[in-house]
Amino acid sequence: MAAARALLLIREAPLPWAVAGAAAAVALLYLAASTLEWAWWTPRRLDRALRAQGLRGTRYHLFTGDLMENERLNREARTKPLPLGCHDIIPRVLPMLHNVVKENGTLSFTWLGPTPRVMIPDPELVREILSNKFGHFGKQQFGRAGKLLGDGVANHEGEKWEKHRRILNPAFHHEKIKRMLPVFATCCIDVINRWENSISSEGSSEIDIWPEFQNLSGDAISRTAFGSSYQEGMKILQLQGELAESLIQSFQTIFIPGYWFLPTKNNRRMREINREMNNILRGIIGKREKAMKNGETNSDDLLGLLLESNMRQSNGNAKQGLTTEDVIEECKLFYFAGMETTSALLTWTLVVLSMHPEWQEQAREEVLNHFGRATLDFDSLNRLKIATMILYEVLRLYPPIVFLSRGTYKEVELCGIKYPAGLSLVLPIIYIHHDPKIWGEDAGKFNPERFADGISSAAKHQAAFFPFGGGPRICIGQNFALLEAKMALCTILQRFSFELSPSYTHAPYTVVTLRPQYGAPIRLKKL
């Protein structure tokens, strides 16, 4: 009736208004049809296609999918800390995944808004997906707000990704990373000196290592990325921390079309932070480019290496190189990813070594027997077998990123199942890392000895360990993160023994990366 009345009004209106009204009506009909297709018909079609092949999953809810249930389960899980020494963290960290697998088996699916998320628990299939040999799979995109932390190489596809990765690779070559080791050492010693000054007359003190390691990794990234401009870099780090918190608030509205454009207080603040970060970085980059043009080259830090590589690759052709805006986004992404990954790894390493003092003592004995209290160089760090085994085992049990996801561009068959285009494939790092069928009956226990003969021999499948991803898109900064973490761990072992504070609560949870919900207070004792 309302539509008929609208058409009658259009017929009776003057011609220009009638034409405009008809155009508006057609546009509204198109928008309604598109929304219905996106939010209802396509999800229903995908649901039928998956269930027809034996997959089971949750029931789709219009627009939001499992968003509300996932949030409810997360809230509930976060009220229940784990027993000390318990490394079976999946039920707390990913309660939705845990419940769905328990009810429907490992080949199951949930809903991210109107998109089905199918879990891929087989490391061989994960390796095939990450290698993406035939171009069937793509990175999941999370809209404008999700790219604010850094719309760099990790988010790009196709030729754009190839260009960015080609230009970035020289800056992260292991020979270049080796040159940054003295900076890592300086940052570690600064922290150690501050900790030593906090030691009481009884020879011990209590410190929350989570913010300490965030500051350490932030300082290391600022110095290695921007050299003498590291203080401006630390300002970016503070802004990114605030931005991450604002983004978490916005996740509840991620599936409301156009919500990003509404002038809410949270949206306005995110845009303000983004503008401020961009202005700081544009100033740093501009000064560095000007210095390079004047022959004042400085390629000892990541920014200098990146700009040098960019000039070499572009060779006077702007289309072959990165724009200033591209460089800004790469700097933001490296800042955030680098700080989060290293601080999480170091925090869980000290927590776990506090739970397993016999391994802490073995690692300390190795460092002191071979190198005493001397500052370790690159070759020395590479010779530390026990420290390496410990870091790998912590990455297995507490991976900084608990899962990866890839979208299907077209229908693809994997192990006899046809996955339609438009799906999200979840590659559950933490699930595969904890799977007893792959790692043995002690998969839920801390046992660095499993890595005694390297990564390839640690599990029943060589692709079962992938804390930094895999394939051509493997994390470009993994060597940077591991070297920094090993330097920090060894420096701490040389000076202190440590144990968990009685106030420590074992409560891992995810906010972008895996972190301790109530911090990580430990007691330090000077050696």
RAHUGI-V154962 format. One line per field, one symbol per residue. ss: DSSP state (@ for helix, = for strand, . for the rest). phi: phi as a letter, one per 20 degrees, with the letter a starting at -180 (. if undefined). burial: 1 if it has 9 or more other ideal C-beta (glycine too) atoms within 8 Angstrom, else 0. Layout:
ss = ???
phi = ???
burial = ???
This chain:
ss = .@@@@@@@@@@@..@@@@@@@@@@@@@@@@@@@@@@@@@@@@@@@@@@@@@....==.......=.@@@@@@@@@@@....=.......@@@@.@@@@@@@@@@...=====..=====...@@@@@@@@@.....===...@@@@......@@@..@@@@@@@@@@@@@@@.@@@@@..@@@@@@@@@@@@@@@@@......=====@@@@@@@@@@@@@@@@@@@@@@@@@@@@@@@@@@@@@@@@@@@@@.....@@@...@@@@@@@@@@@@@@@@@@@@@@@@@@@@@........@@@@@@@@@@@@@...@@@...@@@@@@@@@@@@@@@@@@@@@@@@@@@@@@@@.@@@@@@@@@@@@@@@......@@@@@..@@@@@@@@@@@@@......=====...===..===....====.@@@@@..@@@@........@@@@...................@@@....@@@@@@@@@@@@@@@@@@=====.....=.===...===....======.
phi = .ffffffffffefgggffffffffffffffffffffffecffgfffffffffdnfcafefdgmemegfffffffffffecfefgnedeeggeecffffffffecnfecbccemedfdeedeeffffffffflgdmedcffdcmfffeffqedgfdeclfffgffffffggfdfffffgfeggfgfffffgfffffffeffffnbbdcefffffffffffffgffeclfeffffffffffffffffffgffffdfdegnfgefeffffffffffffffffffffffffffffffenefbdedffffffffffffflndgfedefgfffgffffffgffffffffffffffffffffcfffffffffffffecmdffedfffffeeffffgffffffffcfgdebdbceefbfbdclndeeffnedeedegffffdfffednfegedebggfegdnffdfcfcfefdbfdnamfeggfdffgffffffffffffffdcdbbffgefdebfbdcmdecefdmcfcdecfe
burial = 00000110110010001100110010000000001110110111111011100011110110111110111011011100010000101111111111111001001111111111111110101111111100001010000011111101111100001011101111110001100110111111111100110010000110101101111111111111111011011111101101110110010001100011000001111100110111011111111110110000010011111111111011000000110101111111111111111111111111111111101101110111001000010001100101111111111111111111111100010100101100111111111111110110001001010110000001100011111011101111111111111111111111110111100101111100111110011111110
